[in-house]
């Protein structure tokens, strides 16, 4: 007699059905390097300069606090994804634990976030290459990058894994080399460079030069620099051993965040004054390398930032296509996008690339209106995603046997509630700044609109059974 599915086995079978036909071509080395490189993006190399300029040396505290929040969120997501691997990741978990409207809302919100990210990264990468080859117009580079990564994602998933493996390897090597050089300089062991001591940490206005408001601005900047870690749980569904892959990635999150983000921020504010104009532009890493007399620092970091942008672009196309596939497979969108060819949801890839390219065109046609609105609509989206992850994990734990969990959330449910409270606190802090307030309101509008559509679709789907 067939065994009746239990509350634990039924969702696992549903996940397998949703992801049926997807290739499992990602190896453990791909997932391990994606997890390592996923935390190193252009937001770290360039965007962190704004946080340093606002918070001063206290940016270390801002990155440590937001890093702790990210570790808690990733631990929760890792618990759910290791127990029930699915290409839709947190959207699938929200769908089952909160309601179909929640899965619809957070899934499509994340899809829009990734597609807009593709456009921003393509434009940024094109700007760097155009600086080297000004004879070629920027739009041509955008078109080339979009076409190239669209084609690679249309092919086998192994191609995505290989590109991300080598992209991540370069980023990890670059940040590791920076940290080694920086620590040697801080200790006075770098030839020709005296140890700075505490002069840059206590001088120039002190450790917290701009007070609490500066620290809050730095905190908000650091929170959004961590975006992108979620993609590894999406990719794990196409790995050879999804449960083990997620577990390994999540368990290494703590030291990756501490080393790459908090460690590099500490090195930067120790070696250069926080109010040095070069910290913002061309960026904090270039400012440090220039101060240490490293030849060609700007060009070297431009290459690293270009690789980081291309890596993020590739990962976002992949993540968006898998999220779209999962959504339509669960009845949350046009069924035609769920078709799989050669182990790849190619129509979902084309739709995601198409939306990303449309966003690029909007940036050329209406940069101050339509494209600006689009950017504002996804400005706080990652916080909404993290909030849904917290709620879904609180509810999912009721159905899971802790003895079977490859990854467990620490001190459940207390740290889950703490993370949820921290997310709400960040959202409140966003209302204190005009630019962040606009982003928050636009994101809230998009989220509410998606939730309304999701609830309406859910009622229609349930009507025949009423």
C-alpha positions as CSV (number, residue, x, y, z in Angstrom):
1,X,0.0,0.0,0.0
2,X,1.4,3.5,-0.9
3,X,2.4,5.5,2.1
4,X,0.3,8.6,2.8
5,X,2.4,11.7,2.5
6,X,3.3,13.3,5.8
7,X,3.4,17.1,6.3
8,X,7.1,16.9,5.7
9,X,7.2,14.6,2.7
10,X,4.4,16.2,0.7
11,X,6.1,19.6,0.3
12,X,9.3,17.9,-0.7
13,X,7.4,16.0,-3.5
14,X,5.7,19.3,-4.6
15,X,9.1,20.9,-4.8
16,X,10.4,18.0,-7.0
17,X,7.4,18.4,-9.2
18,X,7.9,22.2,-9.7
19,X,11.6,21.7,-10.5
20,X,11.1,18.6,-12.7
21,X,13.0,18.9,-15.9
22,X,15.6,21.4,-14.5
23,X,19.2,20.3,-14.9
24,X,21.3,19.4,-11.9
25,X,24.5,20.4,-13.5
26,X,25.9,22.6,-10.7
27,X,28.7,20.9,-8.8
28,X,29.7,21.5,-5.2
29,X,32.6,23.6,-6.3
30,X,30.3,25.9,-8.2
31,X,28.0,26.3,-5.2
32,X,30.9,26.9,-2.9
33,X,32.4,29.6,-5.0
34,X,29.0,31.2,-5.7
35,X,28.4,31.3,-2.0
36,X,31.9,32.9,-1.5
37,X,31.6,35.4,-4.4
38,X,28.0,36.2,-3.9
39,X,28.8,38.4,-0.9
40,X,31.5,40.4,-2.9
41,X,29.8,42.8,-5.2
42,X,30.1,46.3,-6.7
43,X,28.2,47.5,-3.6
44,X,31.3,46.6,-1.5
45,X,34.0,47.9,-3.8
46,X,32.3,51.2,-4.7
47,X,29.0,51.7,-2.8
48,X,30.6,51.3,0.6
49,X,32.3,54.7,0.1
50,X,29.0,56.5,0.8
51,X,28.6,54.6,4.1
52,X,32.1,55.6,5.1
53,X,31.6,59.2,4.2
54,X,28.4,59.3,6.3
55,X,29.4,57.2,9.4
56,X,33.2,57.7,9.5
57,X,35.2,55.0,11.2
58,X,31.9,53.9,12.9
59,X,31.0,52.3,9.5
60,X,32.6,49.2,11.0
61,X,29.8,49.0,13.5
62,X,27.2,49.6,10.8
63,X,28.5,46.8,8.7
64,X,28.9,44.5,11.7
65,X,25.3,45.2,12.8
66,X,23.8,44.7,9.3
67,X,26.0,41.7,8.8
68,X,24.6,40.1,11.9
69,X,21.1,40.6,10.5
70,X,22.0,39.1,7.2
71,X,23.6,36.1,9.0
72,X,20.3,35.5,10.8
73,X,18.2,35.8,7.7
74,X,20.5,33.5,5.7
75,X,20.4,31.0,8.6
76,X,16.6,31.0,8.4
77,X,16.6,30.7,4.7
78,X,19.2,27.9,4.9
79,X,17.1,26.0,7.3
80,X,14.1,26.1,5.0
81,X,16.0,25.5,1.8
82,X,18.0,22.6,3.1
83,X,14.8,21.0,4.4
84,X,12.8,21.6,1.2
85,X,15.1,22.6,-1.7
86,X,13.2,24.5,-4.5
87,X,14.3,26.8,-7.3
88,X,11.7,29.3,-6.0
89,X,13.4,29.4,-2.6
90,X,11.8,31.8,-0.2
91,X,8.8,32.4,-2.6
92,X,8.0,28.7,-2.4
93,X,8.3,28.8,1.4
94,X,6.1,31.9,1.7
95,X,3.6,30.3,-0.6
96,X,3.1,27.3,1.6
97,X,3.5,28.8,5.0
98,X,2.0,32.3,4.7
99,X,-0.4,32.0,1.8
100,X,-0.4,31.9,-2.0
101,X,-0.7,35.7,-2.1
102,X,2.6,35.9,-0.2
103,X,4.4,33.6,-2.5
104,X,3.1,35.6,-5.5
105,X,4.1,38.9,-3.9
106,X,7.6,38.1,-2.7
107,X,8.4,36.1,-5.9
108,X,7.5,38.7,-8.4
109,X,8.9,41.5,-6.2
110,X,12.2,39.7,-6.2
111,X,12.0,39.1,-10.0
112,X,11.5,42.8,-10.6
113,X,14.4,43.6,-8.3
114,X,16.8,41.2,-10.1
115,X,15.7,42.4,-13.6
116,X,16.2,46.1,-12.6
117,X,19.6,45.0,-11.1
118,X,20.5,43.5,-14.5
119,X,19.9,46.8,-16.2
120,X,21.9,48.8,-13.6
121,X,24.8,46.4,-13.7
122,X,24.9,46.4,-17.5
123,X,24.9,50.2,-17.6
124,X,27.6,50.3,-14.9
125,X,29.8,47.8,-16.7
126,X,29.3,49.6,-20.1
127,X,30.4,52.8,-18.4
128,X,33.7,51.3,-17.3
129,X,34.5,49.7,-20.7
130,X,33.6,52.9,-22.5
131,X,36.2,54.7,-20.4
132,X,38.8,52.4,-21.8
133,X,37.4,52.4,-25.4
134,X,35.6,55.7,-25.9
135,X,35.2,55.2,-29.6
136,X,32.5,52.5,-29.0
137,X,29.2,54.0,-27.7
138,X,28.0,52.8,-24.3
139,X,24.8,51.4,-25.6
140,X,26.8,49.0,-27.8
141,X,28.5,47.5,-24.7
142,X,25.2,47.2,-22.9
143,X,23.7,45.3,-25.9
144,X,26.8,43.1,-26.0
145,X,26.7,42.2,-22.3
146,X,22.9,41.6,-22.4
147,X,23.2,39.3,-25.5
148,X,26.2,37.4,-24.1
149,X,24.7,36.6,-20.7
150,X,21.3,35.9,-22.2
151,X,22.9,33.3,-24.5
152,X,25.0,31.7,-21.7
153,X,21.9,31.3,-19.5
154,X,19.9,29.8,-22.4
155,X,22.5,27.1,-22.6
156,X,23.2,24.4,-19.9
157,X,23.2,25.6,-16.3
158,X,26.8,24.3,-16.1
159,X,27.7,27.4,-18.1
160,X,26.3,29.7,-15.5
161,X,28.1,27.7,-12.8
162,X,31.5,27.9,-14.6
163,X,31.2,31.7,-15.3
164,X,30.3,32.4,-11.7
165,X,33.0,30.1,-10.5
166,X,35.7,32.0,-12.2
167,X,34.1,35.4,-11.6
168,X,33.9,34.6,-7.9
169,X,37.5,33.3,-7.9
170,X,38.8,36.6,-9.2
171,X,36.7,38.6,-6.7
172,X,37.8,36.4,-3.8
173,X,41.5,36.7,-4.9
174,X,41.2,40.5,-5.2
175,X,39.6,41.1,-1.8
176,X,42.0,38.5,-0.1
177,X,45.0,40.3,-1.6
178,X,43.6,43.7,-0.5
179,X,43.2,42.4,3.1
180,X,46.7,40.9,3.2
181,X,48.3,44.2,2.0
182,X,46.0,46.2,4.3
183,X,46.8,44.2,7.4
184,X,50.6,44.4,6.6
185,X,50.2,48.2,6.2
186,X,48.3,48.5,9.5
187,X,51.0,46.6,11.3
188,X,53.7,48.7,9.7
189,X,55.2,45.6,7.9
190,X,54.7,47.0,4.4
191,X,58.0,48.5,3.1
192,X,58.0,52.3,2.9
193,X,54.7,52.6,4.8
194,X,54.7,53.5,8.5
195,X,52.0,52.1,10.7
196,X,49.1,54.6,11.0
197,X,48.2,53.7,14.6
198,X,44.8,55.1,15.7
199,X,45.2,58.5,14.1
200,X,42.5,57.9,11.4
201,X,40.1,56.3,13.9
202,X,40.3,59.0,16.6
203,X,41.2,62.0,14.5
204,X,39.1,63.9,11.9
205,X,36.2,64.4,14.2
206,X,36.5,61.1,16.1
207,X,35.2,57.6,15.7
208,X,31.6,58.8,15.3
209,X,32.1,62.2,13.5
210,X,28.6,62.7,12.3
211,X,26.7,61.4,15.3
212,X,23.8,59.0,15.3
213,X,22.4,60.4,12.0
214,X,25.6,59.5,10.2
215,X,25.7,56.0,11.8
216,X,22.1,55.5,10.6
217,X,22.9,56.5,7.1
218,X,25.9,54.2,7.1
219,X,23.7,51.4,8.5
220,X,21.2,51.8,5.6
221,X,24.1,51.8,3.1
222,X,25.6,48.6,4.5
223,X,22.2,46.8,4.6
224,X,21.7,47.1,0.8
225,X,25.3,46.2,0.1
226,X,24.6,42.7,1.3
227,X,21.9,42.0,-1.3
228,X,22.4,39.0,-3.5
229,X,23.2,36.3,-1.0
230,X,19.8,34.8,-1.6
231,X,20.7,33.5,-5.1
232,X,22.7,30.7,-3.7
233,X,19.6,29.0,-2.3
234,X,18.0,29.3,-5.7
235,X,21.0,27.8,-7.4
236,X,21.2,24.9,-4.9
237,X,18.0,23.4,-6.3
238,X,20.0,22.6,-9.5
239,X,23.0,21.2,-7.7
240,X,24.0,17.5,-7.4
241,X,23.1,17.5,-3.7
242,X,20.8,20.4,-2.9
243,X,20.5,19.8,0.9
244,X,24.2,19.5,1.4
245,X,25.0,22.4,-0.9
246,X,22.7,24.8,1.0
247,X,24.0,23.6,4.4
248,X,27.6,24.2,3.4
249,X,26.9,27.7,1.9
250,X,25.0,28.9,5.0
251,X,27.5,27.5,7.5
252,X,30.3,29.5,5.9
253,X,28.2,32.8,5.8
254,X,29.5,34.0,9.2
255,X,33.2,34.1,8.5
256,X,32.7,35.3,4.9
257,X,30.7,38.4,6.1
258,X,33.1,39.0,9.0
259,X,36.2,38.7,6.8
260,X,35.2,40.4,3.6
261,X,32.9,43.2,4.7
262,X,33.7,44.0,8.4
263,X,37.4,43.2,7.9
264,X,37.9,45.3,4.9
265,X,36.0,48.3,6.4
266,X,38.2,48.1,9.4
267,X,41.3,48.2,7.2
268,X,40.1,51.1,5.1
269,X,39.1,53.4,7.9
270,X,42.4,52.6,9.7
271,X,44.6,53.4,6.7
272,X,42.9,56.5,5.2
273,X,41.0,59.4,6.7
274,X,37.2,58.8,6.4
275,X,36.7,62.3,5.0
276,X,39.2,61.9,2.1
277,X,37.3,62.8,-1.1
278,X,38.8,59.8,-2.8
279,X,36.9,57.5,-0.5
280,X,33.6,58.3,-2.3
281,X,35.1,58.6,-5.8
282,X,36.9,56.7,-7.2
283,X,36.1,54.5,-4.1
284,X,37.5,53.4,-0.8
285,X,39.6,50.5,-2.1
286,X,41.3,52.7,-4.7
287,X,41.9,55.3,-2.1
288,X,43.7,52.8,0.1
289,X,45.8,51.4,-2.7
290,X,46.7,54.9,-3.9
291,X,47.7,55.9,-0.3
292,X,50.0,52.8,-0.1
293,X,51.6,53.7,-3.5
294,X,50.3,50.6,-5.3
295,X,50.9,51.4,-9.0
296,X,47.8,51.3,-11.3
297,X,45.4,51.0,-8.4
298,X,42.5,52.7,-10.1
299,X,42.8,50.6,-13.3
300,X,43.2,47.5,-11.2
301,X,40.1,48.1,-9.2
302,X,38.1,49.1,-12.3
303,X,38.9,45.6,-13.6
304,X,37.7,44.0,-10.4
305,X,34.6,46.2,-10.3
306,X,33.8,45.3,-13.9
307,X,34.1,41.6,-13.0
308,X,31.8,42.1,-10.0
309,X,29.2,43.9,-12.2
310,X,29.3,41.2,-14.8
311,X,29.1,38.5,-12.2
312,X,26.1,40.1,-10.6
313,X,24.5,40.5,-14.0
314,X,25.0,36.8,-14.8
315,X,23.7,35.8,-11.4
316,X,20.6,38.1,-11.6
317,X,19.6,36.7,-15.0
318,X,19.9,33.2,-13.6
319,X,18.0,34.0,-10.4
320,X,15.3,35.9,-12.2
321,X,14.7,33.1,-14.7
322,X,14.5,30.4,-12.0
323,X,12.2,32.5,-9.9
324,X,9.9,33.2,-12.9
325,X,9.9,29.5,-13.7
326,X,8.9,28.5,-10.2
327,X,6.2,31.2,-10.0
328,X,4.5,30.1,-13.2
329,X,4.9,26.4,-12.3
330,X,2.8,27.2,-9.2
331,X,0.1,29.0,-11.2
332,X,1.4,32.5,-10.5
333,X,1.9,33.6,-14.0
334,X,1.6,32.8,-17.7
335,X,2.0,29.0,-18.1
336,X,4.1,29.4,-21.2
337,X,7.1,30.6,-19.2
338,X,7.3,27.3,-17.4
339,X,8.4,25.3,-20.4
340,X,11.8,23.7,-20.0
341,X,14.2,22.8,-22.9
342,X,17.4,21.0,-22.4
343,X,17.1,21.4,-18.6
344,X,16.8,25.2,-18.9
345,X,13.6,27.4,-18.6
346,X,14.5,29.2,-21.7
347,X,11.3,31.3,-22.1
348,X,11.8,32.5,-18.5
349,X,15.4,33.4,-19.3
350,X,14.2,35.4,-22.4
351,X,11.4,37.1,-20.4
352,X,13.9,38.1,-17.7
353,X,16.5,39.4,-20.1
354,X,13.7,41.2,-22.1
355,X,12.5,43.0,-18.9
356,X,16.1,43.9,-18.0
357,X,16.8,45.3,-21.5
358,X,13.5,47.3,-21.4
359,X,14.8,48.8,-18.1
360,X,18.0,49.8,-19.9
361,X,16.0,51.5,-22.6
362,X,14.0,53.4,-20.0
363,X,17.2,54.6,-18.5
364,X,18.1,56.2,-21.8
365,X,14.6,57.5,-22.7
366,X,13.3,58.7,-19.3
367,X,16.2,58.6,-16.8
368,X,14.7,61.1,-14.4
369,X,11.1,59.8,-14.4
370,X,10.2,56.2,-15.4
371,X,13.6,54.7,-14.7
372,X,14.0,56.6,-11.5
373,X,10.5,55.3,-10.4
374,X,11.6,51.8,-11.3
375,X,14.7,52.1,-9.1
376,X,12.7,53.5,-6.2
377,X,10.2,50.7,-6.5
378,X,12.9,48.1,-5.7
379,X,14.9,50.3,-3.3
380,X,13.7,48.5,-0.2
381,X,12.6,45.3,-1.8
382,X,15.4,43.2,-0.2
383,X,14.0,44.2,3.3
384,X,10.5,43.0,2.3
385,X,12.0,39.7,1.1
386,X,13.9,39.3,4.4
387,X,10.7,40.0,6.3
388,X,8.8,37.3,4.4
389,X,11.7,34.8,5.1
390,X,11.3,35.5,8.8
391,X,7.6,34.9,8.9
392,X,7.8,31.8,6.7
393,X,10.5,30.3,8.9
394,X,8.5,30.9,12.0
395,X,5.5,29.0,10.5
396,X,7.5,26.3,8.8
397,X,9.3,25.1,11.9
398,X,5.9,23.9,13.2
399,X,5.8,21.2,10.5
400,X,9.5,20.2,10.6
401,X,11.2,17.7,12.8
402,X,14.3,19.3,14.2
403,X,16.1,16.0,14.2
404,X,15.9,16.0,10.4
405,X,17.1,19.5,9.8
406,X,20.6,19.8,8.1
407,X,20.6,23.4,9.2
408,X,18.9,24.8,12.2
409,X,18.2,28.4,13.2
410,X,20.0,29.5,16.3
411,X,18.0,30.0,19.5
412,X,14.6,29.6,17.7
413,X,12.3,31.5,17.9
414,X,14.0,34.3,19.8
415,X,16.6,35.2,17.2
416,X,14.0,35.0,14.4
417,X,11.8,37.5,16.3
418,X,14.9,39.6,16.8
419,X,15.7,39.6,13.1
420,X,12.1,40.5,12.2
421,X,12.2,43.4,14.7
422,X,15.6,44.6,13.3
423,X,14.1,44.6,9.7
424,X,11.1,46.7,10.9
425,X,13.6,49.0,12.7
426,X,15.5,49.5,9.5
427,X,12.3,50.3,7.6
428,X,11.4,52.9,10.3
429,X,14.9,54.4,10.0
430,X,14.4,54.8,6.3
431,X,11.6,57.2,7.0
432,X,14.1,59.6,8.6
433,X,15.9,60.4,5.3
434,X,14.1,62.0,2.4
435,X,15.8,59.8,-0.3
436,X,15.3,56.6,1.6
437,X,11.7,57.6,2.4
438,X,10.8,57.9,-1.3
439,X,12.3,54.5,-1.9
440,X,10.3,53.0,1.0
441,X,7.0,54.5,-0.2
442,X,7.5,53.3,-3.8
443,X,8.5,49.8,-2.6
444,X,5.5,49.7,-0.3
445,X,3.2,50.7,-3.2
446,X,4.6,47.9,-5.5
447,X,4.4,45.4,-2.7
448,X,0.8,46.3,-1.9
449,X,-0.2,46.2,-5.6
450,X,1.4,42.7,-6.0
451,X,-0.3,41.5,-2.8
452,X,-3.7,42.7,-4.1
453,X,-3.2,40.9,-7.4
454,X,-2.0,37.8,-5.6
455,X,-5.0,37.8,-3.3
456,X,-7.4,38.3,-6.2
457,X,-5.8,35.4,-8.2
458,X,-6.0,33.2,-5.1
459,X,-9.8,33.9,-4.7
460,X,-10.4,33.1,-8.4
461,X,-8.5,29.9,-8.1
462,X,-10.4,28.9,-5.1
463,X,-13.8,29.8,-6.5
464,X,-14.4,26.5,-8.5
465,X,-13.9,24.6,-5.3
466,X,-16.3,26.7,-3.2
